[in-house]
């Protein structure tokens, strides 16, 4: 999952995207100061997932 946080003069909005391509396309269209974050889930209870 990808999250874009957009700051403008009057507010802050957060958008969620499933793919990197989707967030990059939206980045081109959306006005304001933008931060893109990739959200990675890790199940810490599963010791095999930590390498």
N, C-alpha and C positions, 0 to 999 in steps of 0.2 A: 504494500500500500504506500502511496505517496500523499503528502500533505503540502498544500501551498498556503502560507499565511501572507495576507496582503494588508499592508498598512497604507492608509490614505490620510488626507488632512482631517477627515471627519470620523473615521471609524476603522476597525480592524475586522477582517473576514477570514475564515478558514474554509478551504475547499479540500475534499478528499478525492483521490484518483486511484484507479486500480493498476494502471501501467505507467511506466516512465514516459512513453510516447504521449499519453493523454495529458500528463502534467506539463510536458514541454510545449505542446500545442497551446494549452491554455495560457502558459507563460507569455507567449507572443501576443495574445489578445487582451490580457488583463492589464489595466493601468494601476500604477502605484508601486511602492517599494515591496518587493516580493522575496520570500524565503521559501525554498523548496527543501523538504525533509523526506527521506526514505524511512519508513517505519518497518523495523525488522522484529519479528516475534521470536523469542527464545524461551523454551520451556526449561527453566533451571532445575526442575525436578528430574529431568531426563539427562543423566550424566553422559550419555552417548552423543548428545547434541552439542556438548562443549568439546572443542578440539583445540 
